[in-house]
Amino acid sequence: MASPQFEKFLVRLWAVKPPAGVINIESMRRNMDRVGGRLPESVTGTPSQLGGVPGEWVEREDADPTRVLLYLHGGGYVAGSVDSHRNLLGALAKATGVRIFALDYRLAPEHPHPAQVDDAVAAYRALIASTDDEGHGVDPARIAIAGDSAGGGLTVATLLALRDAGDPLPACAVPISPLFDLSASGESMVTRADADPMVSPADVAVMGRLFVGDDGDLDDPLASPLQADVSGLPPLLIHVGDAEVLLDDSTRMTAKVEAAGGDVTLKVWPEMVHVWHSSAGFVPESDEAIDEIAAFLASHL
């Protein structure tokens, strides 16, 4: 049974749920940044760049400089930023003790796919480059990639692009409530449609088309990683809520990685909604999810 704190959070979500498929990009960007929260006093944020891509180092004062989490925010590829994810980033920084580089990758439709993959790959390559300037030169075995929603899909797309290019891969990755299928073909798009207060199949369709462009391919493996050959990936921890229309994106990806001989752990959280982790510090289930990610990173970095 969900906590009272989560139940109150859920009521607020339903109260502000917009009509399905109605996407005002500028309003979405403003609202996401407005509700993103603040970093806790024990965590600092320092604007910087990796590979020419802007972002921010988010870390505790005693963070281990040899361990880095490259974080890719959600927002349907059309919204989201460091500002929209400050509470989530701060909670991860506190729980993990690693340095987090939160990437402000380019957004669609101004910058359609594959600009986002290009930015994430450029940042990762700069991170492992043989220089110690601002934390660069990190051992890939001490790096993880994580992201939520579209950023969860981008996490796996980045791994695929790096693998195909022959780059050394990070130690592990954590897709959170990931978007792996822009065609919105999962069964949960129907079975969870009335349970999800945050995402609808129509939303996925609209944002997917904005992401790839009018002439783009929704089945491009780097846009919809569920269409990819997923062999040779590092260990994955996938978190998804049982109330999400994106639930089957995670279950199908898990089955595909397992069939390819990969190491994947899927945790389906009862009653939870899209990226409930963002309520860390306010909702017990969010704190538990953050702690589970921290334990996973500690076991691999």
C-alpha positions in Angstrom: 0.0 0.0 0.0 1.3 3.4 -1.0 2.3 5.9 1.7 0.0 8.8 2.7 2.6 11.2 1.4 2.5 9.5 -2.0 -1.4 9.5 -2.0 -1.3 13.3 -1.4 1.2 13.7 -4.2 -1.0 11.6 -6.5 -4.0 13.8 -5.9 -2.0 16.9 -6.9 -0.8 15.2 -10.1 -4.4 14.4 -11.2 -5.5 17.9 -10.4 -2.9 19.4 -12.9 -3.0 16.7 -15.6 -3.2 18.4 -19.0 -5.4 17.1 -21.8 -3.8 14.2 -23.6 -1.7 15.1 -26.6 -1.9 18.9 -26.0 1.8 20.0 -25.9 2.7 23.7 -25.5 6.4 23.5 -25.6 7.3 26.8 -24.1 4.7 26.3 -21.3 6.0 22.8 -20.7 9.6 24.1 -20.4 8.7 26.9 -18.0 6.6 24.6 -15.8 9.1 21.9 -15.6 11.9 24.3 -14.6 9.5 26.0 -12.1 8.7 22.8 -10.2 12.2 21.2 -10.4 13.1 22.1 -6.8 16.4 23.1 -5.3 19.6 21.4 -4.3 20.0 20.6 -0.6 22.4 22.7 1.4 24.9 19.8 1.5 25.1 19.7 -2.4 26.6 22.3 -4.7 26.0 22.9 -8.4 28.7 24.3 -10.6 28.0 25.2 -14.2 30.4 23.7 -16.7 30.6 21.9 -20.0 31.8 18.6 -21.4 32.7 18.2 -25.0 31.2 21.6 -25.7 27.9 20.7 -24.2 26.7 22.8 -21.2 25.7 21.3 -17.9 26.4 21.4 -14.3 28.5 19.4 -11.8 26.2 18.4 -8.9 28.0 17.0 -5.9 28.5 16.7 -2.1 31.5 18.4 -0.6 33.1 15.0 0.1 32.1 13.5 -3.3 34.6 10.9 -4.7 36.2 12.7 -7.7 37.1 9.3 -9.3 33.4 8.2 -9.7 31.1 10.1 -12.0 27.4 9.8 -13.0 26.5 11.3 -16.3 22.8 12.3 -15.9 20.4 12.8 -18.9 17.2 14.6 -17.9 13.7 13.8 -19.1 11.1 16.0 -20.7 10.1 14.2 -23.9 13.2 15.5 -25.7 11.5 18.8 -26.0 11.8 20.1 -22.4 13.7 19.6 -19.2 17.0 21.0 -17.9 19.2 21.0 -14.9 16.7 23.4 -13.3 13.8 21.0 -13.8 15.7 18.2 -12.0 17.5 19.9 -9.1 15.6 18.0 -6.4 16.2 14.7 -8.1 19.9 15.5 -8.8 20.4 16.7 -5.3 18.9 13.5 -3.8 21.1 11.3 -6.1 24.2 13.3 -5.1 23.5 13.0 -1.4 22.8 9.3 -1.6 25.6 8.2 -3.9 28.5 10.3 -3.0 29.6 10.4 -6.7 30.1 13.5 -8.8 27.1 14.0 -11.1 27.4 15.9 -14.4 23.9 16.9 -15.4 23.9 17.4 -19.2 21.8 20.2 -20.8 21.7 18.5 -24.2 20.0 20.3 -27.1 16.2 20.0 -27.3 13.8 19.3 -30.1 12.1 20.6 -32.2 14.8 23.2 -32.7 17.4 20.4 -32.6 15.9 17.2 -33.8 17.3 13.7 -33.4 20.2 12.7 -33.3 21.4 16.0 -31.8 20.7 14.6 -28.3 22.6 11.4 -28.8 25.5 13.4 -30.3 25.6 15.7 -27.3 25.6 12.8 -24.8 28.3 10.9 -26.7 30.4 14.1 -26.9 30.1 14.7 -23.2 31.0 11.1 -22.4 34.1 11.2 -24.6 35.2 14.4 -23.0 34.8 12.8 -19.6 37.1 10.0 -20.4 39.6 12.1 -22.3 43.2 11.9 -21.0 43.2 15.2 -19.1 42.4 15.9 -15.5 40.8 19.3 -16.2 37.5 19.7 -14.3 37.3 16.0 -13.6 38.0 14.8 -17.1 40.1 11.7 -17.7 37.8 9.4 -15.6 38.2 5.7 -15.9 35.1 4.3 -17.8 34.9 1.6 -15.2 34.1 4.4 -12.7 31.4 6.0 -14.8 27.7 5.4 -14.9 25.0 6.9 -17.1 21.5 7.5 -15.9 18.4 9.3 -17.1 14.7 9.5 -16.6 11.8 9.3 -19.1 13.2 10.5 -22.5 16.6 10.7 -20.7 16.2 7.0 -19.9 15.8 6.2 -23.6 18.7 8.5 -24.3 20.8 6.6 -21.8 20.5 3.4 -23.7 20.8 5.1 -27.1 24.1 6.6 -25.9 25.3 3.2 -24.9 24.4 1.9 -28.3 26.2 4.7 -30.1 29.3 4.3 -28.0 29.3 0.5 -28.5 28.9 0.8 -32.3 31.7 3.3 -32.5 34.1 1.1 -30.5 34.3 3.5 -27.5 34.9 1.9 -24.0 31.6 1.6 -22.2 30.7 2.8 -18.7 30.4 0.4 -15.8 26.6 0.5 -15.7 23.5 2.5 -16.5 20.2 3.3 -14.8 17.2 4.1 -17.0 14.3 5.5 -14.9 10.8 5.3 -16.2 12.4 5.1 -19.7 10.9 5.9 -23.0 12.2 3.2 -25.3 9.5 3.0 -28.0 8.3 6.2 -29.8 5.6 4.2 -31.6 3.7 3.8 -28.2 2.9 0.2 -29.1 3.2 -1.4 -25.6 0.1 -3.1 -24.1 0.4 -0.8 -21.1 -0.4 2.1 -23.3 -3.9 0.7 -23.1 -4.0 -1.1 -19.7 -2.4 1.8 -17.8 -4.0 4.7 -19.7 -6.5 5.5 -16.9 -4.0 5.0 -14.1 -1.2 7.3 -15.3 -1.6 11.0 -14.3 1.5 12.2 -16.1 1.9 10.6 -19.6 -0.6 9.5 -22.3 -0.1 7.6 -25.5 -1.0 10.8 -27.3 1.7 12.6 -25.5 4.3 10.1 -26.6 3.1 10.3 -30.2 3.3 14.1 -30.3 6.7 14.4 -28.6 8.1 11.5 -30.6 7.2 13.3 -33.9 8.7 16.6 -32.6 11.8 14.7 -31.6 12.5 13.0 -34.9 11.0 15.6 -37.2 8.4 15.4 -39.9 10.4 13.1 -42.1 12.2 11.2 -39.3 12.0 7.5 -38.5 10.3 6.7 -35.2 11.8 3.2 -35.4 15.4 4.5 -35.7 17.2 2.4 -33.1 18.9 5.4 -31.5 15.4 7.1 -31.2 13.5 4.0 -30.1 16.1 1.7 -28.5 13.6 -1.1 -28.3 14.3 -1.5 -32.1 18.0 -1.9 -31.5 20.4 -4.8 -31.2 21.0 -4.5 -27.4 23.8 -7.0 -27.1 27.0 -6.0 -25.4 25.6 -3.4 -23.0 26.9 -2.9 -19.5 24.7 -3.9 -16.5 21.4 -2.1 -16.3 19.0 -1.2 -13.5 15.6 -0.2 -14.8 13.0 1.4 -12.5 9.4 1.8 -13.6 6.1 2.3 -11.9 3.3 -0.1 -12.2 0.9 2.8 -13.0 2.9 4.0 -16.0 1.8 3.8 -19.6 5.5 3.3 -20.3 5.6 0.1 -18.2 5.9 -2.2 -21.1 8.7 -0.2 -22.6 10.7 -1.4 -19.6 9.4 -5.0 -19.5 10.0 -5.5 -23.3 13.5 -4.0 -23.1 14.3 -6.2 -20.1 13.3 -9.3 -22.0 15.3 -8.2 -25.1 18.5 -7.5 -23.1 18.1 -10.9 -21.3 17.6 -12.7 -24.6 20.8 -11.0 -25.8 22.7 -12.4 -22.8 22.9 -9.1 -21.0 22.8 -8.2 -17.3 19.6 -6.3 -16.5 17.6 -5.8 -13.3 14.0 -4.6 -13.6 12.2 -3.2 -10.6 8.5 -2.5 -11.1 7.3 -0.4 -8.2 3.7 -1.0 -7.2 1.3 2.0 -7.6 4.2 4.3 -8.6 3.9 6.9 -11.4 6.3 8.4 -13.9 9.6 9.3 -12.4 8.3 9.3 -8.8 12.0 9.7 -7.8 11.6 13.4 -8.3 9.7 13.7 -5.0 12.7 12.5 -3.0 12.7 14.1 0.4 8.9 14.3 0.4 7.7 10.8 -0.5 9.1 7.6 1.2 8.9 5.5 -2.0 11.0 8.1 -3.8 13.7 8.0 -1.1 13.6 4.2 -1.3 14.1 4.3 -5.1 17.0 6.7 -4.8 18.6 4.5 -2.2 18.3 1.4 -4.4 20.0 3.3 -7.3 22.8 4.3 -4.9 23.3 0.7 -3.9 23.4 -0.4 -7.5 26.0 2.3 -8.4 28.1 1.4 -5.3 28.2 -2.2 -6.4 29.4 -1.4 -9.9 31.6 1.8 -9.6 
